[in-house]
Amino acid sequence: MGVVERAVSLVNSMSSVQSRPLVGGTPLVCLLAFSLAACGGGNQRALFTPTGPNAQVGLTTGDQAMLLQPGPTVAFGTGGSQSSPVITVNEATQYQMMDGFGASLTDSSAWVIWNDLDSSQQAALMQQLFSPTAGIGLNFLRQPMGATDFAVNGNYSYDDVPAGQTDPQLVDFSIAHDTTYIIPLLQQALAINPAAKVVALPWSPPAWMKVSGTMNGGNVNTVYFPSLSQYFVLYLQAYQQAGVPIYAISVQNEPLNSTSSYPSEYLAASDESGFIANYLGPALNNAGLGTVKILAYEHNWDNTDYPESVLGSSASPYVAGSSFHCYNGDVSAQSAVKAAYPGKDIWFTECSGTVGSNFAGDLVWNSENLLIGATRNWARSISLWNLALDQNSGPTNGGCLNCRGVVTVDTRTSPATITYNVEYYVLGHLAKFVVPGAHRIDSNTFNTDGIEDVAFQNPDGSIVLFALNSGNAPETFSVSWKDAYFNYTLPSQSVATFEWK
């Protein structure tokens, strides 16, 4: 029984007892009702009256006492006193449609899940990751086309030939590498959550298509643009035949990051624009794949010139929008690009946690910059990096040595031990509640070091509100909706998701 109910019950039980006045002449029964009702005078205020609906609550606290666990439901009502600050939710104003929340089944991630877990562990983990009921309902998978800095046996593409040779007709094209463990896991994910969307992109095209002659760094040889466009077509067709349809593609991961350490490539904005306009876009249309979205840029927040250059070029008719990573710059860059090209959409597609960091700090940062920041700045997706890595942050392939997966599989025990990292709970706070096709809706938010929020409406009409308390003390606030409200106290450095119909 809550404070309100206890007070009302106590008031009712004393209704037949004559109240004795206290200091100032206030009857005892009025004090027992606290500030919920005034007894006489000109300052009368009605008791808080629950009028519904009830909001379900999912809570994660920075001290890990609660990890995406249900809290007591809260009821909307009228009367009483609202607590400041007040979050007002208004579904009459809608913004972008949401595609989903997820991560990447990199070669390393898929290998760890497929090879380092027994069959029962693997099945249970896939449910925890992708089931909206038994797990967190991930529904967005960003898949590398070929090797990245997380590949088990070094570099590979889908058309590798001996050094010094070329294959412009793509005679040797094959996705056989992916059929052993990557595609089977993607098939499992789609079977568990058929609403999931898969996007794809290369960290490098085949080495023979590049001036450098290696997948590690260098520039594409534009002579092979016709072959590269068909490389995408064959990949899309092969994956579709394998039961894994591709929702969107990007031309190049992090096109301004060329390194000799792992698969990567420098691709100027003018070359990306020309490739899409003259080769990739027409090739997709000719192959009947014109519904596959093309995302421009795919790099950090610190550069808006690149995506705006592509969106303003002859490639524009083929491009759905641009995609961003978190490693440099500020999330507001997404809104700058959206303002310049309001007809084009925004996706957020990569950010990685690092080992040894603080749970509460990571919970706050990810919630503030990604779940709230990226979506309030027009992102249709939130996708983190590796879905799973081992206890050594690997297997690696020349890149990040301290990246953390959404889950960690520790092979030093038998059977292996699975740890669900802060990223799992971060993603779950929206993926489990906000379904593909939902819209972000209007809600006011406040400054950092306090209460921040973002709200959505699902296709079934249900409302989802995500709230963060980034401060160092508990904070009480009100949620106002359709002339009703509830008060809620959120612990410090903690997050809560509210859902109601």
C-alpha positions in Angstrom: 0.0 0.0 0.0 1.5 3.4 -1.0 1.6 6.6 0.9 -1.6 7.9 -0.7 -3.6 4.8 0.0 -2.3 4.5 3.6 -3.3 8.1 4.2 -6.7 7.8 2.7 -7.3 4.5 4.6 -6.3 6.1 7.9 -8.5 9.2 7.2 -11.5 6.9 6.5 -10.9 4.9 9.6 -11.1 8.0 11.7 -14.2 9.5 10.1 -16.4 8.6 13.1 -13.9 10.0 15.6 -14.1 13.7 16.6 -10.9 15.4 15.5 -9.0 17.3 18.1 -7.6 20.6 16.9 -3.8 20.9 16.9 -1.6 24.1 16.7 -3.4 26.6 14.5 -6.7 24.7 14.8 -5.9 22.2 12.1 -7.8 18.9 12.7 -5.6 15.8 13.1 -7.4 14.1 10.3 -6.2 16.8 7.9 -2.6 16.4 8.9 -2.8 12.7 8.4 -3.8 13.3 4.8 -0.5 15.2 4.4 -0.7 17.8 1.7 -3.0 15.7 -0.5 -6.2 17.5 0.7 -6.9 20.8 2.4 -9.6 21.0 5.0 -11.4 24.2 4.8 -10.2 27.7 3.8 -9.5 29.0 0.4 -6.7 26.6 -0.5 -8.6 23.4 -1.1 -6.9 20.8 -3.2 -8.4 17.4 -4.1 -6.7 14.1 -3.2 -4.7 12.5 -6.0 -7.2 10.2 -7.7 -5.9 7.5 -10.0 -7.7 7.6 -13.3 -5.5 5.3 -15.3 -3.9 4.0 -17.3 -1.2 2.2 -15.4 2.4 2.6 -16.7 4.7 -0.5 -16.6 8.2 0.4 -15.4 11.6 -1.1 -16.3 14.5 0.1 -14.2 18.2 -0.1 -14.3 20.2 1.6 -11.6 23.8 2.7 -11.7 24.7 0.5 -8.7 23.4 -2.5 -10.6 20.9 -3.4 -7.9 18.2 -3.3 -10.7 19.1 -4.4 -14.2 16.2 -3.8 -16.6 13.9 -5.2 -13.9 10.2 -4.4 -13.6 9.4 -1.8 -10.9 6.0 -1.2 -9.3 3.5 0.1 -11.9 2.5 3.8 -11.6 -1.0 5.1 -12.3 -1.9 8.3 -14.1 -4.3 10.5 -12.1 -5.6 13.9 -11.2 -5.5 16.1 -8.1 -2.7 16.3 -5.6 0.6 17.9 -6.5 2.8 17.5 -9.5 6.5 17.4 -8.8 8.9 19.6 -10.7 10.3 19.1 -13.3 7.3 18.0 -15.4 7.8 15.9 -18.5 4.8 16.5 -20.9 4.3 13.8 -23.5 2.2 14.7 -26.6 1.8 12.0 -29.3 0.0 14.5 -31.5 3.4 15.7 -32.6 5.4 13.0 -34.3 8.9 12.9 -35.6 11.0 10.2 -37.3 9.9 6.6 -37.7 12.1 4.1 -35.9 13.8 1.1 -37.5 15.4 -0.5 -34.5 18.1 -1.1 -32.0 21.0 -3.6 -32.1 24.6 -4.3 -32.9 26.8 -6.2 -35.3 27.3 -9.9 -35.7 30.9 -9.4 -36.8 33.0 -12.4 -37.9 34.4 -12.5 -34.4 31.0 -12.1 -32.7 29.5 -14.8 -34.7 32.5 -17.1 -34.2 32.3 -16.6 -30.4 28.6 -17.4 -30.2 28.8 -20.3 -32.6 32.0 -22.0 -31.4 32.5 -21.0 -27.8 29.1 -21.8 -26.5 27.3 -25.2 -26.4 24.1 -25.6 -28.2 21.9 -24.9 -25.2 23.8 -21.8 -24.2 23.8 -20.5 -27.8 20.0 -21.0 -28.1 19.4 -19.3 -24.7 21.7 -16.4 -25.6 20.0 -15.8 -28.9 16.6 -15.7 -27.1 18.0 -13.2 -24.6 19.3 -11.0 -27.4 16.5 -11.1 -29.9 13.2 -12.2 -28.3 11.0 -9.3 -27.3 9.4 -11.4 -24.6 12.2 -13.7 -23.3 14.9 -11.1 -23.9 15.6 -7.6 -25.0 14.2 -7.9 -28.5 17.1 -6.6 -30.6 15.8 -5.8 -34.1 18.7 -4.1 -36.0 21.8 -5.9 -37.3 24.6 -4.0 -39.0 26.5 -6.6 -40.9 30.1 -6.2 -42.3 30.6 -7.3 -45.9 33.9 -9.2 -45.5 36.5 -8.7 -42.8 36.8 -5.9 -40.3 39.2 -5.4 -37.4 37.2 -8.2 -35.7 37.8 -11.3 -37.9 39.0 -14.7 -36.7 41.3 -15.7 -39.5 42.5 -12.5 -40.9 41.2 -10.6 -44.0 38.7 -11.9 -46.4 36.3 -10.5 -49.0 33.7 -12.3 -51.3 36.1 -12.2 -54.3 39.6 -12.9 -53.2 42.2 -13.8 -55.9 46.0 -14.3 -55.8 48.1 -11.2 -55.5 48.6 -9.5 -58.9 45.4 -11.0 -60.3 42.0 -9.3 -60.9 38.4 -10.5 -61.4 36.4 -7.7 -62.9 33.6 -10.1 -64.0 33.4 -11.4 -60.4 33.7 -15.0 -61.6 35.0 -16.0 -58.2 32.4 -14.2 -56.1 31.2 -16.3 -53.2 29.7 -15.8 -49.8 30.8 -19.3 -48.7 32.7 -17.8 -45.8 29.5 -16.5 -44.2 27.5 -19.7 -44.5 29.3 -21.6 -41.7 28.3 -19.5 -38.8 27.4 -15.9 -39.7 24.3 -16.6 -41.9 23.0 -19.4 -39.6 23.0 -17.0 -36.7 21.3 -14.3 -38.8 18.7 -16.8 -39.7 18.2 -17.7 -36.0 17.9 -14.0 -35.1 15.3 -13.4 -37.9 13.3 -16.5 -36.8 13.2 -15.3 -33.2 12.4 -11.7 -34.2 11.0 -11.5 -37.8 10.7 -7.7 -37.5 14.5 -7.4 -37.3 16.2 -5.4 -40.1 19.7 -6.2 -41.5 22.0 -3.5 -43.0 25.3 -4.3 -44.7 28.5 -2.5 -45.7 32.2 -3.2 -46.5 35.2 -2.1 -44.5 37.1 -2.6 -47.7 36.3 -3.9 -51.2 38.4 -6.8 -52.5 42.1 -5.9 -52.5 42.4 -6.1 -56.3 39.9 -3.3 -56.6 42.2 -0.9 -54.8 45.1 1.2 -55.8 47.0 -0.1 -52.7 46.4 -3.8 -53.6 45.5 -4.5 -50.0 42.3 -4.4 -47.9 44.2 -2.6 -45.2 44.0 1.1 -46.2 44.4 2.9 -49.5 42.0 4.2 -52.1 39.6 2.4 -54.4 40.6 2.2 -58.1 37.7 3.9 -59.7 38.2 1.9 -62.9 36.6 -1.0 -60.9 33.4 1.0 -60.0 31.3 -1.2 -62.4 32.7 -4.3 -60.7 32.1 -2.9 -57.2 28.5 -2.1 -58.0 27.9 -5.7 -59.2 29.7 -6.9 -56.0 26.9 -5.3 -54.0 24.3 -6.7 -56.3 25.6 -10.3 -56.0 25.9 -10.0 -52.2 22.3 -8.7 -51.9 21.0 -11.5 -54.1 23.0 -14.2 -52.3 21.9 -13.1 -48.8 18.3 -12.9 -50.0 18.5 -16.4 -51.3 19.9 -17.5 -47.9 16.8 -16.1 -46.2 18.5 -12.9 -45.0 17.0 -9.9 -46.9 19.1 -6.7 -46.6 17.2 -3.5 -45.7 19.9 -1.0 -46.4 23.6 -0.7 -47.5 26.4 1.8 -47.1 29.2 2.2 -49.6 32.0 2.3 -47.2 32.6 2.1 -43.4 34.3 5.2 -42.1 35.5 6.5 -45.5 37.8 9.1 -43.9 39.7 6.4 -41.9 42.4 4.7 -43.9 44.8 2.6 -41.9 47.3 -0.2 -42.7 46.3 -2.0 -39.5 43.0 -3.5 -40.6 40.5 -3.5 -43.5 39.7 0.1 -44.3 39.6 2.6 -47.2 39.7 6.3 -47.9 36.8 7.3 -50.2 36.3 10.9 -51.0 32.8 12.3 -50.8 33.0 13.1 -54.6 33.9 9.5 -55.3 31.1 8.1 -53.1 28.7 10.5 -54.8 29.8 9.4 -58.3 29.8 5.7 -57.5 26.2 5.9 -56.1 24.9 8.1 -58.9 26.5 6.4 -61.9 27.0 2.8 -60.8 25.4 1.5 -57.6 22.0 3.2 -57.8 21.4 2.1 -61.4 22.8 -1.4 -60.8 20.4 -1.9 -57.9 17.4 -0.7 -60.0 18.4 -2.9 -62.9 18.6 -5.9 -60.6 15.2 -5.3 -59.1 16.8 -4.2 -55.8 15.8 -0.6 -55.9 13.9 -0.8 -52.5 17.2 -1.4 -50.7 18.1 1.9 -49.0 21.5 3.5 -49.6 23.0 5.3 -46.6 25.7 8.0 -47.2 28.8 8.8 -45.1 28.9 6.2 -42.2 31.4 8.1 -40.1 31.8 10.3 -37.0 29.7 13.3 -35.8 32.7 15.7 -36.4 32.1 16.1 -40.1 28.9 17.3 -41.7 30.4 18.5 -45.0 30.8 14.9 -46.2 27.2 13.7 -45.8 25.9 17.1 -47.1 28.1 16.9 -50.1 26.7 13.4 -51.0 23.1 14.4 -50.3 23.5 17.5 -52.4 25.0 15.7 -55.4 23.6 13.8 -58.3 23.5 10.7 -56.0 20.7 12.2 -54.0 17.8 10.5 -55.8 19.3 7.1 -54.8 20.3 8.0 -51.2 17.9 7.6 -48.3 20.0 9.6 -45.8 23.2 9.4 -43.8 24.6 7.4 -41.0 26.8 8.4 -38.0 29.3 7.0 -35.5 30.1 8.3 -32.0 33.9 8.4 -31.8 34.4 12.2 -32.5 32.2 15.2 -32.5 28.8 15.9 -31.0 25.4 14.2 -31.7 23.9 17.6 -32.7 25.7 17.2 -36.0 22.9 14.8 -37.0 20.3 17.6 -36.7 22.6 20.0 -38.7 22.5 17.5 -41.6 18.8 16.9 -41.1 18.1 20.7 -41.2 20.2 21.0 -44.4 18.4 18.1 -46.1 15.0 17.6 -44.3 13.8 15.1 -46.8 16.7 12.7 -46.0 16.8 10.5 -42.9 19.4 9.8 -40.2 20.7 6.6 -38.8 23.1 6.0 -35.9 25.1 2.9 -36.6 28.2 2.4 -34.5 29.6 3.0 -31.0 31.7 0.6 -28.9 32.1 0.2 -25.2 35.6 -0.4 -23.7 36.7 -2.8 -21.1 37.5 -1.5 -17.6 35.1 1.4 -17.6 32.5 2.2 -15.0 29.0 0.7 -15.3 27.1 3.8 -14.0 29.2 6.1 -16.1 28.6 4.1 -19.3 24.9 3.8 -18.5 24.6 7.6 -18.3 26.8 8.3 -21.3 25.1 5.9 -23.6 21.6 6.9 -22.4 22.4 10.6 -22.7 24.2 10.6 -26.1 22.6 7.6 -27.9 19.2 6.6 -26.6 18.2 10.2 -26.0 20.8 12.2 -27.9 20.8 10.3 -31.2 17.0 9.8 -31.3 16.3 13.4 -30.4 18.6 14.3 -33.3 16.6 12.3 -35.8 18.3 8.8 -35.7 16.0 6.0 -36.9 18.4 3.4 -35.4 20.8 2.9 -32.5 23.4 0.2 -33.3 26.4 -0.6 -31.2 29.5 -2.5 -32.4 30.3 -6.1 -31.6 27.4 -8.2 -30.3 29.7 -10.6 -28.5 33.4 -10.8 -27.8 35.6 -13.1 -25.7 37.4 -12.3 -22.4 40.3 -10.9 -24.4 38.1 -8.4 -26.4 38.5 -10.6 -29.4 39.3 -12.4 -31.6 40.8 -9.2 -33.1 42.3 -8.5 -36.6 44.6 -5.5 -36.1 42.2 -3.0 -34.6 40.7 -2.2 -31.2 42.3 -4.2 -28.4 40.0 -3.1 -25.6 36.5 -3.0 -27.2 33.7 -4.6 -25.3 30.8 -6.5 -26.8 27.2 -6.3 -25.8 27.9 -9.6 -24.1 31.3 -11.2 -23.1 31.9 -14.9 -23.5 34.6 -16.1 -21.1 36.1 -19.4 -22.4 38.3 -19.9 -19.3 35.5 -21.8 -17.7 33.7 -24.9 -18.9 31.1 -24.3 -20.0 31.9 -20.8 -21.0 30.5 -18.0 -18.9 28.3 -15.3 -20.4 28.3 -11.8 -19.0 25.7 -9.3 -20.0 27.4 -5.9 -20.2 26.0 -2.5 -19.6 25.4 -2.2 -23.4 22.9 -5.1 -23.1 20.8 -3.1 -20.7 21.2 0.1 -22.6 19.9 -1.4 -25.8 17.2 -3.3 -23.9 15.6 -0.1 -22.4 14.4 0.8 -25.9 14.6 -2.4 -28.0 12.3 -4.3 -25.6 9.6 -1.5 -25.7 9.9 0.5 -28.9 9.0 -1.7 -32.0 10.0 -1.0 -35.6 7.5 1.4 -37.1 7.2 3.4 -33.9 7.5 7.2 -34.1 9.4 9.4 -31.8 6.9 11.9 -30.3 7.0 15.2 -28.6 8.2 15.4 -25.0 10.1 18.2 -23.3 13.5 17.4 -21.7 15.9 19.2 -19.4 19.5 20.0 -19.0 22.3 17.5 -18.3 23.1 16.5 -14.7 19.4 16.0 -14.1 16.3 14.4 -15.8 16.5 13.9 -19.5 14.0 11.9 -21.6 12.7 10.8 -25.0 9.3 9.4 -26.0 7.8 7.2 -28.7 4.5 5.8 -29.8 4.3 2.3 -31.1 2.0 1.3 -34.0 -0.5 -0.2 -31.5 -0.9 3.2 -29.9 1.1 2.4 -26.7 3.4 5.2 -25.4 7.0 4.6 -24.3 8.9 7.1 -22.3 12.6 6.7 -21.5 14.0 8.8 -18.6 17.6 9.3 -17.3 18.7 10.8 -14.1 22.3 11.6 -14.8 22.8 13.4 -11.5 24.4 12.3 -8.3 21.2 12.3 -6.1 17.7 10.8 -6.5 15.3 13.1 -8.4 11.5 13.3 -8.3 9.7 14.4 -11.4 6.2 14.2 -12.9 5.0 12.8 -16.2 2.1 14.6 -17.7 -0.1 13.2 -20.4 -3.7 14.0 -21.5 -4.5 16.1 -18.4 -3.3 13.4 -16.0 0.1 12.7 -14.4 2.1 10.6 -12.1 5.1 11.4 -9.9 8.2 9.2 -9.9 11.5 9.3 -8.1 14.5 8.0 -10.1 17.7 7.0 -8.3 20.9 8.8 -9.2 22.7 7.6 -12.4 19.8 5.4 -13.3 17.3 5.0 -16.1 13.7 3.9 -16.4 11.4 3.0 -19.3 7.7 3.6 -18.8 5.1 2.1 -21.1 1.3 2.6 -21.2 -1.7 2.4 -23.5 
